[in-house]
Amino acid sequence: MINSDLRSKLISLPKFDPHVHLEGTISFKTLEYLSNKNLVPLDSPTKFNSLSVAAPSPENLLAYSSLGFIGSFYEFISLYLKISNCIKGAEDIVFVAESYAREARAEGVLGAEIYVTPSTLLSLGMSQQELTKGLLESQALLASKVS
């Protein structure tokens, strides 16, 4: 366990996130908000193309809420698809981007290279128009915060 003095020193160091996926930056608090807002129960399977992917286990959701992910690759995919399925439109993409920017700034992150997996969001039912709108608005929002 890191003591608070060391943690403060680490947070104060400048950082750069060289490769983060927007869907993977979602905190558990943000996931719960999107789940409730978009009526996507965390304990239900996710329909992905013609597959039904099991819901993340309560243990993995609990670990995700406090420690980050632990588990097998299949469990990772289950959680990743559930997170992605909670993002339903442009305003959700912008909300996630803004949440990440706020949390990253608090951790001393000065810049990031952020990726999105459009094929997953489109396969889960988001329209191309909503995806494009959300990405463009997020890009503008994040660019305005880098000064």
N, C-alpha and C positions, 0 to 999 in steps of 0.2 A: 504494500500500500504506500502511496506517495504522500508524504506529509505536506501540510498546507503551504509551508515556506517554499519547498521545492516546486510544488504545483504553481504557485504564483510566479516563480522565476521562469518556469517553462512556458506559461501563458504569455509572459511579457516578451518572449523571443519572437522575432518576425518569422512567419511561416508562409509557405506556398503549397496549395493542394494541386499536385501535378496531374491528377487523374481521378476525378470523382464523378459518379453518376448521380444526376439530380434525384432520381428515385431512391438512391441509396443514402441520401443525406437526411432523409426524413426522420425526425426524432419520434419517439413513441407518442409524445404529446400531440404532435402534428398528425401522426397516423390516426390516433383516436379521434381527433377533430374531424379529419376528412372522412373517416369511417362513419361517424354519426351524421355529418352533413349530407353525405351522399348515400346514406342508408345501405352501406356495405358491411354486413356483420363480419367481424374478424374471425368468428368461429364457423364460417360457412366455406364450402369448396369454391374455387375460382374456376369459371368456365373460360378456357383458353383455346381458341380455335375449336376443334372437336373434342378436346380433352376436358376432363373434370379433375382439377388438381386439388388434393386434400387441403383443408385449412391448416395454417400453421398450428403446431401443438401449443397448448397453454404454457408449457415449459419454455418453448422458444420465444413466445410472445413476452413472457416474464423476463427472460434473459435479455431480449432485445430492448425492453423498457429500462433495464438497469446496466447491463454490461456490454451490449452489442450482441451480434449473432454468435451462437454456438450451435453446432450440429452438423449433419451430413449435407452433401451437395443437394440432394432431393429436398431436404428441409429448407435449405437456403432458397431454392427455386420456389418452393411453396410460399415462403415469406415474401420474396421479391415480387411474385405475381399478385399476392394479396395487397402489398403496398401499392403496386402499379395500378391495380384495379380500383383503389380508392381515389385515384386522380381521374376525375371525370371530364374536366373542361379547362378552358384557358385560364379562368380565375384560379383554379386549383394549382396549375403550373406556376403561375405568378406567386401565389401564396407560399408554395414550397420553396421557390427561388428566394423570396424575401426572408423566409424563416431561416434558410441556410445562410444567407448573407449576414443576418443578425447574429446567429450562433457562431459562425466562422470568425466574424469580427471580434466577438467576445473572447475567442481563443487565440487571437493574435494573427489570424490568417490575413495576409495582405493581398493575395491574389489566388485565383484558381482557374483550372482548365476543367470546365463542366461539360459532361456528356449527357445525352438523353438517348433512350432507346425507343425511337419512334415506332418501330415495328411492333413492339410489345403494346404500347398505348393504343395503336390503331387496331391491333388484334383483340384488345379488350373492349372495343366499341367507341373509342374517341374518334371524332370526325377529323379529317385532314385539316379542315378549316379551323376547328378549335385548337388543334395541336399547333398549327402554324401561328395563329394569333397568340397563344400562350407563350410560345418560344420567342416571338418577336417582342412582346411586352416584357418578358423576363430579361431578355438581352438588354433592352433599353433601361430597365430598372437597375440591373446590375452595373451597367456601364456608368450610370449616373452616380452610383455609390462609390466609384473608384476614383475619388479625387481628394 
